[in-house]
Amino acid sequence: MLDRCAVALTLLSATVRDRWETARAEMKARADAGEIAVSTVIIWFAAIGGAIAIAGTITAVLLKANGKLDSVFDE
């Protein structure tokens, strides 16, 4: 029983090692996979910053208009 387990573990470790080496070789062949260009990051930050600025401006305008409307309706 222990001999079968030892053989199975040996075969399993050899298979895992072979798969690991194959995966590493493939990763080396495609070295640029998963990397994001700096310009893409800059564009995303600019877009998000612009969206936040627009939302803040709209909020400020609505709050200012709401204050003026409250004084009109109080009379």
N, CA, C and O atoms as a GROMACS GRO file, in nm:
protein
  300
    1MET      N    1   0.082  -0.119   0.000
    1MET     CA    2   0.000   0.000   0.000
    1MET      C    3   0.087   0.125   0.000
    1MET      O    4   0.064   0.217  -0.079
    2LEU      N    5   0.186   0.129   0.088
    2LEU     CA    6   0.275   0.244   0.092
    2LEU      C    7   0.357   0.257  -0.035
    2LEU      O    8   0.389   0.367  -0.078
    3ASP      N    9   0.391   0.144  -0.095
    3ASP     CA   10   0.466   0.150  -0.219
    3ASP      C   11   0.383   0.214  -0.330
    3ASP      O   12   0.435   0.294  -0.408
    4ARG      N   13   0.255   0.180  -0.336
    4ARG     CA   14   0.168   0.240  -0.437
    4ARG      C   15   0.154   0.390  -0.415
    4ARG      O   16   0.154   0.469  -0.509
    5CYS      N   17   0.142   0.428  -0.289
    5CYS     CA   18   0.131   0.572  -0.258
    5CYS      C   19   0.259   0.644  -0.297
    5CYS      O   20   0.254   0.754  -0.352
    6ALA      N   21   0.372   0.585  -0.269
    6ALA     CA   22   0.500   0.647  -0.303
    6ALA      C   23   0.514   0.661  -0.454
    6ALA      O   24   0.560   0.764  -0.502
    7VAL      N   25   0.475   0.560  -0.527
    7VAL     CA   26   0.482   0.565  -0.673
    7VAL      C   27   0.387   0.672  -0.726
    7VAL      O   28   0.423   0.749  -0.815
    8ALA      N   29   0.266   0.677  -0.671
    8ALA     CA   30   0.168   0.776  -0.715
    8ALA      C   31   0.219   0.918  -0.687
    8ALA      O   32   0.207   1.006  -0.772
    9LEU      N   33   0.276   0.939  -0.570
    9LEU     CA   34   0.330   1.071  -0.538
    9LEU      C   35   0.448   1.108  -0.626
    9LEU      O   36   0.462   1.224  -0.666
   10THR      N   37   0.531   1.012  -0.658
   10THR     CA   38   0.644   1.038  -0.746
   10THR      C   39   0.595   1.077  -0.885
   10THR      O   40   0.645   1.172  -0.945
   11LEU      N   41   0.497   1.002  -0.937
   11LEU     CA   42   0.442   1.035  -1.068
   11LEU      C   43   0.372   1.170  -1.066
   11LEU      O   44   0.382   1.247  -1.162
   12LEU      N   45   0.302   1.198  -0.959
   12LEU     CA   46   0.232   1.325  -0.947
   12LEU      C   47   0.331   1.442  -0.944
   12LEU      O   48   0.311   1.542  -1.011
   13SER      N   49   0.437   1.428  -0.866
   13SER     CA   50   0.535   1.536  -0.858
   13SER      C   51   0.606   1.556  -0.991
   13SER      O   52   0.638   1.669  -1.029
   14ALA      N   53   0.632   1.447  -1.064
   14ALA     CA   54   0.694   1.460  -1.196
   14ALA      C   55   0.600   1.530  -1.293
   14ALA      O   56   0.643   1.614  -1.372
   15THR      N   57   0.472   1.496  -1.287
   15THR     CA   58   0.374   1.559  -1.375
   15THR      C   59   0.361   1.708  -1.344
   15THR      O   60   0.358   1.791  -1.434
   16VAL      N   61   0.354   1.740  -1.216
   16VAL     CA   62   0.342   1.881  -1.176
   16VAL      C   63   0.466   1.958  -1.219
   16VAL      O   64   0.455   2.070  -1.268
   17ARG      N   65   0.584   1.899  -1.201
   17ARG     CA   66   0.709   1.965  -1.240
   17ARG      C   67   0.712   1.989  -1.392
   17ARG      O   68   0.752   2.096  -1.437
   18ASP      N   69   0.668   1.889  -1.469
   18ASP     CA   70   0.665   1.906  -1.615
   18ASP      C   71   0.567   2.016  -1.656
   18ASP      O   72   0.598   2.097  -1.743
   19ARG      N   73   0.449   2.019  -1.592
   19ARG     CA   74   0.351   2.124  -1.624
   19ARG      C   75   0.404   2.262  -1.585
   19ARG      O   76   0.383   2.360  -1.657
   20TRP      N   77   0.473   2.268  -1.471
   20TRP     CA   78   0.530   2.395  -1.426
   20TRP      C   79   0.634   2.445  -1.524
   20TRP      O   80   0.636   2.564  -1.558
   21GLU      N   81   0.722   2.356  -1.570
   21GLU     CA   82   0.825   2.396  -1.666
   21GLU      C   83   0.764   2.438  -1.799
   21GLU      O   84   0.811   2.533  -1.862
   22THR      N   85   0.660   2.369  -1.842
   22THR     CA   86   0.591   2.407  -1.966
   22THR      C   87   0.527   2.544  -1.951
   22THR      O   88   0.535   2.627  -2.042
   23ALA      N   89   0.464   2.568  -1.838
   23ALA     CA   90   0.399   2.698  -1.815
   23ALA      C   91   0.503   2.810  -1.810
   23ALA      O   92   0.480   2.918  -1.866
   24ARG      N   93   0.614   2.787  -1.745
   24ARG     CA   94   0.719   2.890  -1.738
   24ARG      C   95   0.777   2.919  -1.876
   24ARG      O   96   0.804   3.035  -1.908
   25ALA      N   97   0.795   2.816  -1.958
   25ALA     CA   98   0.847   2.838  -2.093
   25ALA      C   99   0.748   2.919  -2.176
   25ALA      O  100   0.788   3.006  -2.253
   26GLU      N  101   0.620   2.890  -2.159
   26GLU     CA  102   0.519   2.965  -2.232
   26GLU      C  103   0.513   3.110  -2.184
   26GLU      O  104   0.495   3.201  -2.265
   27MET      N  105   0.528   3.132  -2.055
   27MET     CA  106   0.528   3.268  -2.001
   27MET      C  107   0.648   3.347  -2.053
   27MET      O  108   0.637   3.466  -2.081
   28LYS      N  109   0.763   3.281  -2.066
   28LYS     CA  110   0.880   3.349  -2.121
   28LYS      C  111   0.859   3.386  -2.267
   28LYS      O  112   0.903   3.491  -2.313
   29ALA      N  113   0.792   3.298  -2.339
   29ALA     CA  114   0.767   3.325  -2.481
   29ALA      C  115   0.672   3.443  -2.500
   29ALA      O  116   0.684   3.519  -2.596
   30ARG      N  117   0.578   3.460  -2.407
   30ARG     CA  118   0.485   3.573  -2.412
   30ARG      C  119   0.516   3.667  -2.296
   30ARG      O  120   0.434   3.681  -2.205
   31ALA      N  121   0.630   3.729  -2.298
   31ALA     CA  122   0.676   3.809  -2.184
   31ALA      C  123   0.592   3.933  -2.162
   31ALA      O  124   0.584   3.981  -2.049
   32ASP      N  125   0.529   3.987  -2.265
   32ASP     CA  126   0.454   4.110  -2.249
   32ASP      C  127   0.309   4.088  -2.209
   32ASP      O  128   0.236   4.186  -2.193
   33ALA      N  129   0.265   3.967  -2.193
   33ALA     CA  130   0.126   3.940  -2.160
   33ALA      C  131   0.094   3.993  -2.021
   33ALA      O  132   0.166   3.966  -1.925
   34GLY      N  133  -0.015   4.068  -2.011
   34GLY     CA  134  -0.059   4.118  -1.882
   34GLY      C  135  -0.006   4.254  -1.844
   34GLY      O  136  -0.049   4.310  -1.744
   35GLU      N  137   0.086   4.308  -1.920
   35GLU     CA  138   0.140   4.440  -1.888
   35GLU      C  139   0.054   4.547  -1.952
   35GLU      O  140   0.006   4.531  -2.065
   36ILE      N  141   0.035   4.657  -1.880
   36ILE     CA  142  -0.045   4.768  -1.929
   36ILE      C  143   0.050   4.882  -1.963
   36ILE      O  144   0.141   4.913  -1.887
   37ALA      N  145   0.027   4.944  -2.077
   37ALA     CA  146   0.110   5.055  -2.118
   37ALA      C  147   0.088   5.174  -2.026
   37ALA      O  148  -0.021   5.193  -1.972
   38VAL      N  149   0.192   5.254  -2.008
   38VAL     CA  150   0.186   5.371  -1.921
   38VAL      C  151   0.083   5.470  -1.974
   38VAL      O  152   0.010   5.532  -1.897
   39SER      N  153   0.076   5.485  -2.105
   39SER     CA  154  -0.020   5.579  -2.162
   39SER      C  155  -0.163   5.538  -2.130
   39SER      O  156  -0.249   5.625  -2.110
   40THR      N  157  -0.191   5.409  -2.125
   40THR     CA  158  -0.326   5.362  -2.090
   40THR      C  159  -0.361   5.401  -1.947
   40THR      O  160  -0.473   5.443  -1.919
   41VAL      N  161  -0.266   5.386  -1.857
   41VAL     CA  162  -0.288   5.423  -1.718
   41VAL      C  163  -0.312   5.572  -1.705
   41VAL      O  164  -0.400   5.615  -1.630
   42ILE      N  165  -0.235   5.652  -1.777
   42ILE     CA  166  -0.251   5.798  -1.773
   42ILE      C  167  -0.389   5.837  -1.826
   42ILE      O  168  -0.456   5.922  -1.768
   43ILE      N  169  -0.432   5.776  -1.935
   43ILE     CA  170  -0.563   5.806  -1.991
   43ILE      C  171  -0.674   5.770  -1.892
   43ILE      O  172  -0.769   5.846  -1.876
   44TRP      N  173  -0.663   5.655  -1.827
   44TRP     CA  174  -0.765   5.615  -1.730
   44TRP      C  175  -0.770   5.712  -1.612
   44TRP      O  176  -0.879   5.750  -1.569
   45PHE      N  177  -0.654   5.752  -1.560
   45PHE     CA  178  -0.653   5.847  -1.448
   45PHE      C  179  -0.712   5.981  -1.490
   45PHE      O  180  -0.784   6.043  -1.412
   46ALA      N  181  -0.684   6.025  -1.612
   46ALA     CA  182  -0.740   6.152  -1.660
   46ALA      C  183  -0.891   6.140  -1.676
   46ALA      O  184  -0.964   6.233  -1.640
   47ALA      N  185  -0.938   6.030  -1.727
   47ALA     CA  186  -1.083   6.010  -1.744
   47ALA      C  187  -1.155   6.007  -1.609
   47ALA      O  188  -1.260   6.069  -1.593
   48ILE      N  189  -1.099   5.936  -1.514
   48ILE     CA  190  -1.161   5.928  -1.382
   48ILE      C  191  -1.156   6.064  -1.313
   48ILE      O  192  -1.253   6.106  -1.250
   49GLY      N  193  -1.043   6.133  -1.324
   49GLY     CA  194  -1.031   6.266  -1.265
   49GLY      C  195  -1.130   6.364  -1.327
   49GLY      O  196  -1.191   6.444  -1.257
   50GLY      N  197  -1.145   6.357  -1.459
   50GLY     CA  198  -1.242   6.443  -1.526
   50GLY      C  199  -1.384   6.414  -1.482
   50GLY      O  200  -1.464   6.506  -1.462
   51ALA      N  201  -1.416   6.288  -1.468
   51ALA     CA  202  -1.551   6.250  -1.423
   51ALA      C  203  -1.579   6.301  -1.282
   51ALA      O  204  -1.689   6.348  -1.253
   52ILE      N  205  -1.479   6.293  -1.196
   52ILE     CA  206  -1.495   6.342  -1.059
   52ILE      C  207  -1.512   6.494  -1.059
   52ILE      O  208  -1.594   6.548  -0.985
   53ALA      N  209  -1.435   6.563  -1.143
   53ALA     CA  210  -1.446   6.709  -1.152
   53ALA      C  211  -1.584   6.750  -1.205
   53ALA      O  212  -1.643   6.844  -1.153
   54ILE      N  213  -1.634   6.682  -1.305
   54ILE     CA  214  -1.767   6.713  -1.360
   54ILE      C  215  -1.875   6.687  -1.254
   54ILE      O  216  -1.966   6.768  -1.238
   55ALA      N  217  -1.866   6.575  -1.184
   55ALA     CA  218  -1.965   6.544  -1.081
   55ALA      C  219  -1.961   6.649  -0.970
   55ALA      O  220  -2.066   6.690  -0.919
   56GLY      N  221  -1.841   6.691  -0.931
   56GLY     CA  222  -1.830   6.794  -0.828
   56GLY      C  223  -1.888   6.927  -0.872
   56GLY      O  224  -1.954   6.995  -0.794
   57THR      N  225  -1.865   6.964  -0.997
   57THR     CA  226  -1.920   7.089  -1.051
   57THR      C  227  -2.072   7.084  -1.056
   57THR      O  228  -2.139   7.180  -1.018
   58ILE      N  229  -2.126   6.974  -1.102
   58ILE     CA  230  -2.272   6.959  -1.107
   58ILE      C  231  -2.330   6.968  -0.965
   58ILE      O  232  -2.433   7.032  -0.944
   59THR      N  233  -2.266   6.903  -0.870
   59THR     CA  234  -2.314   6.907  -0.731
   59THR      C  235  -2.311   7.048  -0.677
   59THR      O  236  -2.406   7.092  -0.612
   60ALA      N  237  -2.201   7.121  -0.702
   60ALA     CA  238  -2.190   7.258  -0.653
   60ALA      C  239  -2.297   7.347  -0.714
   60ALA      O  240  -2.356   7.429  -0.644
   61VAL      N  241  -2.322   7.333  -0.843
   61VAL     CA  242  -2.423   7.415  -0.910
   61VAL      C  243  -2.561   7.383  -0.855
   61VAL      O  244  -2.641   7.474  -0.831
   62LEU      N  245  -2.591   7.255  -0.836
   62LEU     CA  246  -2.722   7.218  -0.783
   62LEU      C  247  -2.741   7.268  -0.640
   62LEU      O  248  -2.850   7.313  -0.604
   63LEU      N  249  -2.638   7.260  -0.558
   63LEU     CA  250  -2.649   7.309  -0.421
   63LEU      C  251  -2.669   7.461  -0.418
   63LEU      O  252  -2.749   7.512  -0.340
   64LYS      N  253  -2.599   7.531  -0.505
   64LYS     CA  254  -2.613   7.676  -0.511
   64LYS      C  255  -2.754   7.712  -0.558
   64LYS      O  256  -2.816   7.802  -0.501
   65ALA      N  257  -2.804   7.645  -0.660
   65ALA     CA  258  -2.938   7.672  -0.712
   65ALA      C  259  -3.044   7.634  -0.608
   65ALA      O  260  -3.145   7.703  -0.596
   66ASN      N  261  -3.021   7.528  -0.535
   66ASN     CA  262  -3.116   7.484  -0.434
   66ASN      C  263  -3.127   7.589  -0.323
   66ASN      O  264  -3.237   7.613  -0.273
   67GLY      N  265  -3.018   7.649  -0.285
   67GLY     CA  266  -3.020   7.754  -0.182
   67GLY      C  267  -3.099   7.874  -0.229
   67GLY      O  268  -3.173   7.933  -0.150
   68LYS      N  269  -3.086   7.912  -0.354
   68LYS     CA  270  -3.162   8.025  -0.408
   68LYS      C  271  -3.310   7.992  -0.418
   68LYS      O  272  -3.394   8.077  -0.390
   69LEU      N  273  -3.342   7.871  -0.457
   69LEU     CA  274  -3.483   7.832  -0.469
   69LEU      C  275  -3.549   7.825  -0.332
   69LEU      O  276  -3.668   7.857  -0.319
   70ASP      N  277  -3.477   7.784  -0.230
   70ASP     CA  278  -3.535   7.778  -0.096
   70ASP      C  279  -3.577   7.917  -0.048
   70ASP      O  280  -3.682   7.932   0.013
   71SER      N  281  -3.494   8.019  -0.078
   71SER     CA  282  -3.530   8.155  -0.034
   71SER      C  283  -3.650   8.207  -0.111
   71SER      O  284  -3.725   8.288  -0.058
   72VAL      N  285  -3.670   8.163  -0.234
   72VAL     CA  286  -3.785   8.208  -0.314
   72VAL      C  287  -3.913   8.146  -0.258
   72VAL      O  288  -4.016   8.214  -0.249
   73PHE      N  289  -3.908   8.017  -0.222
   73PHE     CA  290  -4.028   7.948  -0.177
   73PHE      C  291  -4.061   7.977  -0.032
   73PHE      O  292  -4.173   7.948   0.011
   74ASP      N  293  -3.969   8.035   0.046
   74ASP     CA  294  -3.996   8.066   0.185
   74ASP      C  295  -4.090   8.185   0.200
   74ASP      O  296  -4.158   8.198   0.301
   75GLU      N  297  -4.093   8.271   0.102
   75GLU     CA  298  -4.173   8.393   0.116
   75GLU      C  299  -4.318   8.372   0.100
   75GLU      O  300  -4.396   8.467   0.109
   0.00000   0.00000   0.00000
